């Protein structure tokens, strides 16, 4: 009788141990795989892209929209989008994104500047987060206004480049 109890107790302890190891493996694998939501090419429907903005809105004139949202467990989160519209709408949207941010960091606008997004950023974002971010690279002739948090802290805050040459807004927020 005592042997039977010990045999079942041993099986129970081993079974719980194996279930714990399996759970830890699943969590470990799950925490290192990127979770990516992205547009399949350019979309003209603002309804699809609104969830990817901080303000949950886009100008009515927005077109040629692309977006990507990705996260890797504890490894970080990335939110990217871009769209074309008249320059006045782009500037108004950039300000609205900062105004809608939960932290209300305020913004600093630097006019007549080149894009802060380069090939290195695009490659890093595409490889690390597992999405296609090639569309975040503005043309070489892009000159516009850079909107950044007023205090310079970029973690969890947007960086927005309004390409005034080509009429395109580029948004990036990561942590």
Backbone bond lengths (Angstrom), bond angles and torsions (degrees), N, CA, C in turn:
res aa  C-N    CA-C-N  psi(-1)  N-CA   C-N-CA  omega(-1)  CA-C   N-CA-C  phi
1 X - - - 1.437 - - 1.535 111.22 -
2 X 1.344 115.97 -46.64 1.460 120.37 179.87 1.531 110.70 -65.40
3 X 1.336 117.11 -37.07 1.466 120.61 176.60 1.519 110.98 -62.34
4 X 1.302 118.14 -39.73 1.462 122.24 179.77 1.528 110.38 -64.31
5 X 1.324 116.26 -42.60 1.464 120.16 178.83 1.529 110.09 -62.92
6 X 1.328 116.95 -47.06 1.463 120.14 -179.99 1.530 111.44 -63.73
7 X 1.332 116.61 -39.42 1.466 120.77 179.29 1.532 109.80 -61.65
8 X 1.334 119.32 -45.73 1.458 122.32 -179.57 1.534 111.56 -70.71
9 X 1.328 117.15 -36.03 1.453 120.47 176.74 1.529 110.20 -64.68
10 X 1.325 116.87 -42.89 1.455 121.46 177.36 1.525 110.58 -60.69
11 X 1.336 117.56 -46.79 1.469 121.49 178.68 1.531 111.12 -60.88
12 X 1.320 116.31 -40.23 1.454 120.86 179.43 1.527 110.68 -63.81
13 X 1.334 117.02 -46.86 1.465 121.11 -179.64 1.528 110.42 -63.94
14 X 1.298 118.22 -43.47 1.466 121.42 178.29 1.531 109.68 -64.14
15 X 1.323 117.45 -42.92 1.471 121.22 179.07 1.526 111.79 -61.32
16 X 1.322 116.84 -44.44 1.470 120.42 177.77 1.525 109.64 -64.05
17 X 1.302 118.02 -40.63 1.468 121.71 178.15 1.522 111.80 -61.86
18 X 1.324 117.00 -43.67 1.470 120.76 178.62 1.532 111.01 -65.75
19 X 1.327 116.92 -39.60 1.463 119.86 177.48 1.533 110.35 -64.61
20 X 1.324 118.15 -38.43 1.454 122.25 178.39 1.533 110.41 -64.37
21 X 1.328 116.67 -45.11 1.467 120.87 178.70 1.529 109.92 -62.18
22 X 1.321 118.02 -43.41 1.459 121.32 178.85 1.530 111.02 -62.33
23 X 1.321 117.07 -42.56 1.455 121.04 178.65 1.523 111.12 -62.89
24 X 1.313 117.63 -43.01 1.459 121.05 179.06 1.530 111.40 -64.91
25 X 1.322 117.12 -38.18 1.469 120.07 176.56 1.523 110.54 -64.27
26 X 1.328 117.48 -45.00 1.462 120.80 178.80 1.526 111.18 -62.67
27 X 1.316 117.37 -42.42 1.458 120.19 177.51 1.526 111.09 -64.60
28 X 1.315 116.66 -43.01 1.458 120.57 179.44 1.511 112.12 -61.91
29 X 1.315 116.74 -43.57 1.467 120.64 178.58 1.521 109.70 -68.71
30 X 1.330 116.96 -43.46 1.454 120.70 -179.47 1.518 113.39 -63.38
31 X 1.319 117.20 -32.94 1.455 120.89 -178.42 1.528 112.94 -78.86
32 X 1.308 118.29 -10.29 1.458 119.98 -179.41 1.526 112.83 -110.57
33 X 1.320 117.54 -2.15 1.468 120.65 178.82 1.518 109.30 -97.49
34 X 1.326 118.17 132.69 1.460 119.96 -179.56 1.532 112.01 -71.22
35 X 1.317 114.57 142.74 1.455 122.49 172.60 1.525 105.79 -107.07
36 X 1.320 117.66 111.28 1.461 122.04 -171.07 1.523 110.85 -119.96
37 X 1.329 115.88 132.11 1.464 123.21 169.73 1.519 105.70 -122.22
38 X 1.318 117.03 125.37 1.455 118.93 -179.23 1.514 111.13 -150.50
39 X 1.317 115.07 158.50 1.454 120.00 177.47 1.523 109.02 -74.77
40 X 1.297 114.62 151.96 1.461 120.60 177.05 1.526 106.91 -96.88
41 X 1.312 115.97 82.10 1.453 120.78 -175.31 1.516 110.79 82.27
42 X 1.321 115.74 -166.63 1.458 120.67 179.96 1.519 109.70 -77.03
43 X 1.317 115.81 140.00 1.461 121.34 176.13 1.527 107.79 -123.23
44 X 1.300 116.18 150.60 1.459 120.42 177.11 1.518 111.74 -106.09
45 X 1.314 116.38 -3.99 1.455 120.42 -179.26 1.522 109.90 -86.82
46 X 1.316 116.52 114.35 1.450 119.09 178.33 1.525 111.03 -70.10
47 X 1.336 117.87 -23.47 1.469 120.77 -179.72 1.526 110.93 -60.62
48 X 1.324 118.12 -36.58 1.463 121.52 178.46 1.523 111.81 -68.08
49 X 1.319 117.13 -34.98 1.458 121.20 -171.32 1.520 114.55 -94.08
50 X 1.310 118.25 -15.38 1.469 120.86 -175.10 1.526 111.89 -57.13
51 X 1.309 118.22 -38.01 1.470 121.24 -179.16 1.520 112.72 -64.63
52 X 1.312 118.03 -16.18 1.459 121.55 -177.66 1.530 111.88 -91.52
53 X 1.329 117.22 -5.11 1.461 120.90 178.73 1.523 110.11 -95.48
54 X 1.304 117.13 158.96 1.462 121.80 177.88 1.529 109.72 -74.91
55 X 1.323 116.09 -39.17 1.459 121.28 -176.98 1.531 113.01 -84.37
56 X 1.300 117.45 -4.04 1.470 123.66 -176.60 1.523 111.53 54.08
57 X 1.330 114.82 41.26 1.460 120.40 176.48 1.521 109.23 -154.97
58 X 1.305 114.38 156.40 1.461 122.07 172.61 1.523 106.75 -138.58
59 X 1.324 118.04 152.64 1.461 119.27 176.39 1.532 110.47 -62.23
60 X 1.318 116.27 150.43 1.471 120.39 177.47 1.523 111.42 -60.60
61 X 1.318 116.59 -26.06 1.461 121.30 -178.23 1.530 113.31 -82.28
62 X 1.332 118.09 -2.98 1.476 121.07 -176.64 1.523 110.94 -63.51
63 X 1.322 115.71 135.43 1.468 121.87 175.60 1.521 107.88 -149.85
64 X 1.305 116.82 174.53 1.468 122.39 -177.63 1.531 110.29 49.65
65 X 1.309 115.65 55.13 1.460 122.44 -174.91 1.527 109.89 -91.20
66 X 1.315 115.83 136.98 1.465 122.05 170.90 1.504 107.58 -133.87
67 X 1.328 116.84 149.03 1.454 119.56 179.99 1.509 110.87 -151.37
68 X 1.329 114.48 157.79 1.454 121.94 178.27 1.523 107.64 -154.41
69 X 1.315 114.99 132.88 1.469 120.73 173.12 1.521 105.80 -132.25
70 X 1.329 116.85 130.61 1.460 120.29 -177.30 1.523 109.80 -144.55
71 X 1.320 114.58 152.36 1.460 120.35 174.47 1.512 108.69 -146.97
72 X 1.317 115.08 152.35 1.464 121.13 177.80 1.517 107.05 -131.98
73 X 1.310 116.90 88.83 1.459 121.66 177.39 1.507 111.69 40.49
74 X 1.317 115.79 -119.08 1.455 121.22 178.70 1.532 111.08 -90.22
75 X 1.335 116.88 3.61 1.457 121.50 -175.55 1.509 115.03 -80.34
76 X 1.313 118.41 -13.12 1.456 119.92 176.84 1.512 112.88 131.04
77 X 1.317 113.75 170.10 1.458 121.91 179.12 1.519 108.96 -130.69
78 X 1.318 114.92 152.28 1.455 121.94 -179.16 1.519 108.47 -138.63
79 X 1.326 115.90 136.36 1.462 121.19 174.47 1.519 106.81 -132.76
80 X 1.326 116.34 122.78 1.460 122.80 179.12 1.519 109.02 -131.29
81 X 1.312 116.02 143.45 1.457 119.86 166.31 1.513 109.16 -158.36
82 X 1.308 115.09 162.04 1.457 122.35 176.87 1.510 108.01 -149.88
83 X 1.314 115.74 151.27 1.465 120.28 173.95 1.516 109.25 -158.21
84 X 1.313 115.07 158.63 1.459 122.26 177.45 1.522 108.75 -102.94
85 X 1.333 115.91 145.71 1.463 122.62 178.36 1.530 107.04 -172.42
86 X 1.331 117.44 171.89 1.474 119.16 173.33 1.536 110.18 -60.45
87 X 1.319 116.68 146.46 1.460 122.35 -173.14 1.529 112.02 -57.28
88 X 1.311 119.33 -38.69 1.475 121.11 178.91 1.525 111.04 -60.82
89 X 1.336 116.75 -40.09 1.470 120.54 177.97 1.520 111.15 -67.19
90 X 1.330 116.38 -36.34 1.470 120.47 179.27 1.523 110.80 -65.30
91 X 1.330 116.99 -45.91 1.467 120.38 179.10 1.525 111.22 -63.09
92 X 1.322 116.60 -42.47 1.474 120.18 179.70 1.528 110.37 -64.08
93 X 1.320 117.47 -38.91 1.463 120.66 179.61 1.537 110.66 -67.32
94 X 1.323 117.46 -40.44 1.470 120.65 179.35 1.527 110.28 -59.52
95 X 1.306 117.46 -44.51 1.468 121.28 178.91 1.524 109.79 -65.70
96 X 1.339 117.46 -40.95 1.472 121.70 179.83 1.528 111.16 -62.21
97 X 1.314 118.28 -35.49 1.463 121.05 178.78 1.531 110.90 -64.54
98 X 1.317 117.32 -42.05 1.468 120.02 177.26 1.522 111.22 -68.42
99 X 1.326 116.99 -39.22 1.469 120.45 179.15 1.523 111.95 -65.15
100 X 1.329 117.72 -31.04 1.466 121.93 -177.71 1.529 112.91 -87.29
101 X 1.317 117.77 -9.83 1.461 120.70 -177.74 1.526 109.91 -65.03
102 X 1.316 117.34 138.38 1.467 122.27 -175.72 1.517 113.28 -58.68
103 X 1.327 117.92 -30.57 1.461 122.87 -176.65 1.528 112.68 -88.22
104 X 1.329 116.57 -13.80 1.466 123.00 -177.22 1.534 111.55 47.25
105 X 1.349 116.47 60.90 1.465 119.06 -174.76 1.528 114.40 -74.92
106 X 1.324 118.13 -8.55 1.452 119.54 -172.48 1.519 108.67 71.96
107 X 1.317 117.28 167.83 1.466 118.07 -178.97 1.524 110.53 -137.47
108 X 1.312 112.44 158.03 1.455 122.43 175.78 1.521 105.44 -122.10
109 X 1.312 117.14 127.07 1.466 121.42 180.00 1.524 109.56 -107.18
110 X 1.326 115.28 126.90 1.461 121.46 178.04 1.520 108.22 -114.18
111 X 1.345 117.94 104.97 1.463 120.38 -177.77 1.532 112.29 -77.99
112 X 1.327 114.83 165.30 1.473 123.18 174.96 1.515 112.55 51.66
113 X 1.314 116.13 52.17 1.461 120.91 179.97 1.521 109.86 -125.13
114 X 1.303 115.49 162.38 1.458 121.69 175.35 1.524 109.08 -83.34
115 X 1.301 116.77 163.71 1.461 121.91 -179.65 1.523 111.11 -64.71
116 X 1.337 116.83 139.56 1.462 119.69 175.20 1.531 112.16 -80.23
117 X 1.319 116.73 -11.49 1.465 121.32 -177.31 1.518 109.29 -90.94
118 X 1.334 115.81 120.67 1.456 119.99 -179.57 1.528 110.41 -121.33
119 X 1.312 116.01 -179.96 1.468 121.29 -177.62 1.525 111.93 -59.99
120 X 1.316 116.85 -35.35 1.470 120.87 179.28 1.530 110.33 -62.66
121 X 1.337 117.32 -46.87 1.474 120.90 178.86 1.527 111.07 -60.69
122 X 1.312 115.91 -46.30 1.464 120.98 -177.63 1.526 110.29 -62.88
123 X 1.318 116.88 -44.15 1.467 120.81 179.74 1.527 111.01 -64.82
124 X 1.342 117.20 -44.29 1.461 121.48 178.92 1.524 110.93 -61.06
125 X 1.319 117.08 -47.25 1.464 120.54 -179.56 1.524 111.62 -63.63
126 X 1.317 117.31 -41.01 1.468 120.65 179.85 1.523 111.48 -66.06
127 X 1.323 117.22 -44.02 1.462 120.58 -177.04 1.524 112.46 -74.62
128 X 1.326 117.96 -45.65 1.458 120.84 -175.84 1.523 111.85 -70.39
129 X 1.325 116.34 -45.45 1.463 119.67 -175.40 1.527 113.29 -91.76
130 X 1.316 118.66 -9.68 1.453 121.55 173.35 1.511 115.89 79.40
131 X 1.310 118.50 12.69 1.464 121.32 177.16 1.513 110.22 -109.73
132 X 1.317 116.48 175.35 1.451 121.20 177.48 1.520 108.70 -98.01
133 X 1.320 117.66 107.92 1.463 122.11 -178.61 1.525 111.89 -110.46
134 X 1.330 118.53 16.96 1.464 121.70 -178.24 1.528 112.61 -58.35
135 X 1.293 117.01 -30.26 1.465 122.22 -178.13 1.528 113.04 -72.34
136 X 1.334 118.24 -6.21 1.468 121.88 177.60 1.526 112.48 -84.15
137 X 1.302 117.61 0.09 1.465 120.97 -179.71 1.532 108.75 -94.90
138 X 1.342 117.08 108.28 1.467 119.91 179.39 1.528 111.02 -66.90
139 X 1.328 116.97 159.90 1.469 119.57 175.52 1.534 110.57 -60.77
140 X 1.309 116.04 158.90 1.467 121.26 -176.77 1.531 112.32 -62.14
141 X 1.329 117.70 -27.17 1.467 120.33 -178.06 1.527 113.04 -86.78
142 X 1.327 118.56 6.74 1.459 122.87 -175.45 1.528 111.61 -69.87
143 X 1.308 115.43 120.61 1.462 123.00 174.55 1.514 106.62 -130.51
144 X 1.326 116.02 137.13 1.456 117.51 -177.82 1.508 112.17 -170.60
145 X 1.328 114.70 -151.34 1.465 121.76 -177.68 1.517 109.60 -111.36
146 X 1.317 115.87 133.20 1.454 122.45 177.26 1.524 108.39 -101.92
147 X 1.325 116.27 124.02 1.461 122.52 176.12 1.520 108.15 -105.84
148 X 1.334 115.86 122.69 1.461 122.55 -179.21 1.522 109.17 -131.49
149 X 1.339 117.67 161.92 1.465 119.21 174.36 1.528 110.50 -60.69
150 X 1.316 116.48 141.38 1.463 121.29 -176.57 1.523 112.58 -60.82
151 X 1.345 117.24 -32.97 1.469 119.48 -177.72 1.528 113.54 -88.62
152 X 1.333 117.61 -0.88 1.460 121.36 177.22 1.513 115.52 82.61
153 X 1.329 118.17 -6.34 1.468 120.89 179.30 1.530 108.71 -79.29
154 X 1.332 117.76 122.32 1.464 121.53 -174.61 1.525 114.07 -98.87
155 X 1.310 118.78 -18.72 1.457 120.62 -177.84 1.527 110.14 -65.68
156 X 1.317 116.24 127.88 1.468 124.04 -179.93 1.527 112.84 65.57
157 X 1.296 117.51 17.27 1.459 120.67 -178.96 1.522 110.12 -130.63
158 X 1.324 116.69 150.10 1.464 118.75 -176.56 1.522 114.15 -75.06
159 X 1.312 113.68 152.70 1.453 123.13 165.78 1.524 104.28 -126.46
160 X 1.316 116.01 122.64 1.462 120.81 -173.84 1.520 108.98 -125.76
161 X 1.332 115.30 130.26 1.458 120.93 175.00 1.517 107.86 -115.54
162 X 1.332 115.82 122.30 1.461 121.64 176.03 1.526 106.87 -101.10
163 X 1.328 115.33 107.15 1.459 122.86 179.26 1.530 107.79 -78.67
164 X 1.316 115.99 101.03 1.468 120.49 -177.03 1.517 111.44 -78.10
165 X 1.318 117.88 -20.44 1.452 121.56 178.35 1.530 110.63 -69.35
166 X 1.331 116.75 -42.05 1.465 121.24 -174.94 1.533 113.57 -111.92
167 X 1.329 118.06 -2.50 1.465 121.71 177.78 1.518 113.72 68.73
168 X 1.344 116.86 47.99 1.462 121.41 -178.01 1.532 109.14 -133.46
169 X 1.338 116.55 139.29 1.458 122.59 174.97 1.522 108.17 -104.73
170 X 1.339 116.67 133.74 1.468 123.78 177.00 1.519 107.87 -118.03
171 X 1.322 117.68 125.60 1.456 123.73 -177.25 1.523 109.62 -119.47
172 X 1.341 116.66 134.67 1.464 121.34 174.38 1.507 109.20 -140.64
173 X 1.345 115.43 133.00 1.468 120.72 173.41 1.517 106.72 -141.66
174 X 1.318 115.92 131.23 1.458 121.06 -178.87 1.525 108.98 -145.92
175 X 1.327 115.17 169.49 1.459 118.31 175.84 1.500 111.21 -131.49
